[in-house]
Amino acid sequence: MAVFVCEDGKYFQIDTKKSTYLIGVAPGGFLGHMYYGEKLRLDGGVRYDDLSYLLGEPLTDRHKVNFEDSFPWEYGMPGYGDFREHCLEIEAGEGKESLEFCYAGYELLPEKPDLQGLPALFGEDGETLVIRLRERKLPVTVELVYSVFEEEDAIVKSVRVRNEGDAACHLTRALTSQVEFPPGDYDLITLHGAWGREREPYRRGIGWGEQSISSIRGVSSHQANPFMAVARRDADEEKGIVYGMNFVYSGNFLAGTQTSPSGYVRAVMGIHPYQFRWKLEAGECFVTPEAVHIFSDEGIGGMSRRFHDLYRGHLIRSPYRDKERPVLINNWEATYFDFDTEKLWDIAERAGECGIEMLVMDDGWFGHREDDTSSLGDWTPNEEKLPGGLKRLVDGVKERGLSFGIWMEPEMVSPDSDLYREHPDWIIGQAGRDTSKSREQYVLDFSRREVRDEIYRRICRVLESADISYVKWDMNRALTNVPEGEVYHRYVLGVYDLQNRLTTDFPDLLLENCSSGGGRFDPGMLYYSPQIWCSDDTDAIERLRIQRGTAMVYPLSTMGAHVSDCPNHATGRTVPFASRGDVALAGTFGYELDVTAIAEEERQAIRTQIEDYRKYHRLISQGDYYRLPSQAEGRDYDCYMVVSRDKSEALVSFVRTAVRLCCPGERIYLRGLSEEKSYRLSDRDAVLPGSVLMRAGLEVEGAECEYQSKLIYLREQADS
Ligand code: DGJ
């Protein structure tokens, strides 16, 4: 049991393995947040009256505004005196109404309910509490839905707003989650970036006023990931209390904190209100996307590991979740748009000799596309490049022993395409205004069923025309000129609808999402695809930072990572081939280079790297991930390790990122090993107790030169 209803609904207690979350009903029916943190041993014996101080000063008629202003609301509403960042706004006539939702009952569900076309966590866990609130004047109810994943210390929230009247109203803001943290010293951790520089962690103190991150680009974005953590100031990588929040959504979002004059820190997360105006007809219900809350008493590292466990166990649905993914080679950086069937066969031939298992044909195979200025939407093979079409190409690739994958960008259309000439009105835009182009393309209006249906027909035609086992679903521009109303959200629902159809109708298909690199790396996408292309920056040294930031929230098994050519096409840097392999091992492993043009010794190195991948794949994709101090902490290297659940084996990955002479010796202190076990180290003739490796540390040898790397495998010594 994870949910306790105390004193018949006076307060609610949600327990995970290590945390407690308390919600109370104050006199007058106001729903307040009482507590979120380390587990409380309440044992059902503490009376509401004895805990009611957690809800602050009680309401007096004379001081209603003061009450509203300082009450720790569970779901804040504007109008009566809650002046802080709030969750809900409703227009039901002339304009926005003052809202006063009060407690109207609860329900306990043994399982987590579905979320009407939205990605959602699932699993046998998932006991669910639904608290119902009713507005004093409007015939509108709000249901706050809390599902619990005890083992992962996770509470997953969503909200249903229901119009129970007989006239329509409009929602102009419907956030998913709010938490009130009592006065204290907190830091905010978020992930920022840009194209090619995704998900850099940024930690700063939470001060007075508001601090928020957001996207109004129509996608979750390169610039800000829909994640934030509120960390106690004394929390670090290994210890201390950290509250992680992640939005299971791939479109516009808002996540932020606001400190009230009394020192309470309110954290909110949900769909960004920009251009959001949702018509709720009589009887209709709006369901918000989910927000995941993780509690960690083991610092930021503990938060990451809980997110990884939760997503591996309860979010990723693909049958590939636990399978060894095929080692693929993608032709993008090998050829860009300049390829034909013969060239792809050559690549496949050479790749097969090295042990690579799948060839992915990237952008440029359709319509008359020779560069990025045409043909999106015309998903028929370019006969000049691919004579005999896809079937001939794919059969030839299979004869060479590889399976085949294909790139598509279903959400887009080029102005120079037959699709656009036929349906110029299918793009997202505002009446009477030009729509801005980006990468010489427009965004198809996926909020419209007929647009999605036609694109889906075209995708199916491609997939049925040859034996295709993998799709890279790309998305290369932000949404602009979006009309106010429902388009932004319906667009995201439309993308989910198509990815749902695709993965249902082609259950064996391996889907990899991508958005100009990692512009849509979010839990919403992971529900449909077990892997996402992490970044267009394939420089191994840059990737270290990107992958480390990504792993703050997302499991290593989800990060598309490839070995690419050097000098790197984006940064000009040259990194040893072996180090490029070691870096790509931290994700779904593959190649992105012209294997016909590299030296024989590099082809030999590919064979060795694939052997490493086979050896370590299970450990890396399923194990517990530990960040060790690295560049961000002032070291001249990047270092992380993965430990198996039973702590019988571990892998340390070390990459030298800079070289300074005559520096003091470097010792790394391993984490996550067993105190009781001893481990044999792969790089030396030594067996050392876990306690020594963690407390006395380990000197890394053989990675002294710039960009050299080292993998150290640790295996439990059986007779230890
Ligand atoms: C952006 C992706 O991130 C790249 O990997 C590649 O597929 C290009 N698009 C193709 O246009």
Residues whose N, C-alpha, C, O or C-beta is under 5 A from the ligand:
A	BS01	DGJ	W332 D362 D363 D474 C514 S516 G517 D536
